[in-house]
Amino acid sequence: QVQFVESGGGLVQPGGSLRLSCAVSGITFGVASMGWYRQVPGKQRELVASVLSGGSTYLVDSVEGRFTVSRDNAKSTLSLQMNSVEPEDTAVYYCNTVPHFRWNSRDLWGQGTQVTVSS
């Protein structure tokens, strides 16, 4: 059974930091490309950070220089270090494979973790 369990979200002030974690099970984590997605109400979910099995990373321009994505293949976990957060980073954050996991034509997502950036 494939599962993505995100944690670490919360309320943070602009300019602050937050670290998100994701525990992954049911897939061969070490060979999977993994990513962090985020979604705000009324908008499509977007991929903001990804890390390939070999460790290469990709960040969208809006978070480049502020966020860091990393993985621990031994523990099957994915992390997102968020620094210098901005109100525009407010969203529900999800981890998933890249592209996202599908089984029998159905998308599979975890519950996500809410990040709210506000003073």
C-alpha positions as CSV (number, residue, x, y, z in Angstrom):
1,Q,0.0,0.0,0.0
2,V,1.5,3.3,-1.1
3,Q,1.3,6.1,1.5
4,F,2.6,9.6,1.7
5,V,2.4,11.1,5.2
6,E,3.3,14.8,5.4
7,S,4.0,16.7,8.7
8,G,5.7,19.8,10.0
9,G,3.3,22.5,8.8
10,G,2.0,25.3,10.9
11,L,1.8,29.0,11.3
12,V,5.0,31.0,10.8
13,Q,5.7,34.7,10.5
14,P,7.1,36.2,7.3
15,G,10.8,35.7,7.2
16,G,10.7,32.7,9.4
17,S,11.5,29.1,8.8
18,L,9.8,25.8,8.7
19,R,10.8,22.2,8.0
20,L,8.4,19.8,6.3
21,S,8.8,16.0,6.4
22,C,7.2,13.2,4.5
23,A,7.3,9.5,5.3
24,V,6.8,7.3,2.2
25,S,5.9,3.7,2.1
26,G,4.9,1.1,-0.5
27,I,7.3,2.2,-3.3
28,T,10.9,1.6,-4.0
29,F,11.8,5.0,-2.6
30,G,15.5,5.0,-3.6
31,V,14.8,4.9,-7.3
32,A,11.9,7.3,-7.4
33,S,12.0,10.9,-8.3
34,M,10.3,12.8,-5.5
35,G,8.8,16.2,-5.1
36,W,6.9,18.7,-3.0
37,Y,3.8,20.1,-4.4
38,R,1.6,22.9,-3.0
39,Q,-2.0,24.0,-3.6
40,V,-4.0,27.1,-2.6
41,P,-7.8,27.2,-2.9
42,G,-9.0,27.8,-6.4
43,K,-5.6,27.0,-8.0
44,Q,-4.0,23.9,-9.4
45,R,-1.5,22.0,-7.4
46,E,2.0,22.9,-8.5
47,L,5.3,21.2,-8.1
48,V,7.7,23.5,-6.3
49,A,10.7,21.3,-5.5
50,S,11.9,17.9,-6.7
51,V,14.9,15.6,-6.1
52,L,15.9,12.8,-8.4
53,S,17.1,9.4,-7.1
54,G,20.7,10.5,-7.7
55,G,20.2,13.6,-5.6
56,S,19.9,16.4,-8.2
57,T,17.4,19.0,-7.2
58,Y,15.0,21.4,-8.9
59,L,13.2,24.4,-7.5
60,V,10.8,26.7,-9.1
61,D,11.9,30.3,-9.4
62,S,9.6,31.6,-6.7
63,V,11.3,29.4,-4.0
64,E,14.8,29.2,-5.4
65,G,17.3,30.4,-2.8
66,R,14.8,30.0,0.0
67,F,13.7,26.4,0.0
68,T,15.9,23.3,0.1
69,V,14.7,19.8,-0.8
70,S,16.4,16.7,0.4
71,R,15.8,12.9,0.8
72,D,17.0,10.1,3.0
73,N,16.8,6.9,1.0
74,A,17.6,4.8,4.1
75,K,14.6,6.1,5.9
76,S,12.3,6.7,2.9
77,T,11.7,10.3,3.9
78,L,11.6,13.5,2.0
79,S,12.2,16.9,3.5
80,L,11.6,20.5,2.6
81,Q,13.5,23.2,4.5
82,M,11.6,26.5,4.1
83,N,13.5,29.7,4.9
84,S,12.6,33.3,4.5
85,V,9.0,32.4,4.0
86,E,6.6,34.8,2.4
87,P,2.8,35.1,2.6
88,E,2.7,33.7,-0.9
89,D,4.0,30.4,0.4
90,T,0.8,29.9,2.3
91,A,-0.6,26.6,0.9
92,V,-1.2,23.0,1.7
93,Y,2.0,21.1,0.9
94,Y,2.0,17.5,-0.4
95,C,4.8,15.1,-1.2
96,N,4.6,12.6,-4.0
97,T,6.5,11.0,-6.8
98,V,7.3,13.0,-9.9
99,P,5.2,12.7,-11.8
100,H,2.6,12.1,-9.1
101,F,1.6,8.6,-8.3
102,R,-1.3,7.0,-10.1
103,W,-2.8,3.5,-9.7
104,N,-5.6,2.1,-11.7
105,S,-6.1,5.6,-13.3
106,R,-6.6,7.2,-9.9
107,D,-4.3,9.8,-8.4
108,L,-2.9,9.0,-4.9
109,W,-2.1,11.9,-2.5
110,G,-1.5,12.1,1.2
111,Q,-3.5,14.4,3.5
112,G,-1.0,17.2,3.1
113,T,0.3,19.7,5.7
114,Q,-1.0,23.3,6.0
115,V,1.6,26.1,5.9
116,T,0.3,29.5,6.8
117,V,2.6,32.5,6.6
118,S,1.2,35.4,8.5
119,S,2.1,38.0,11.1
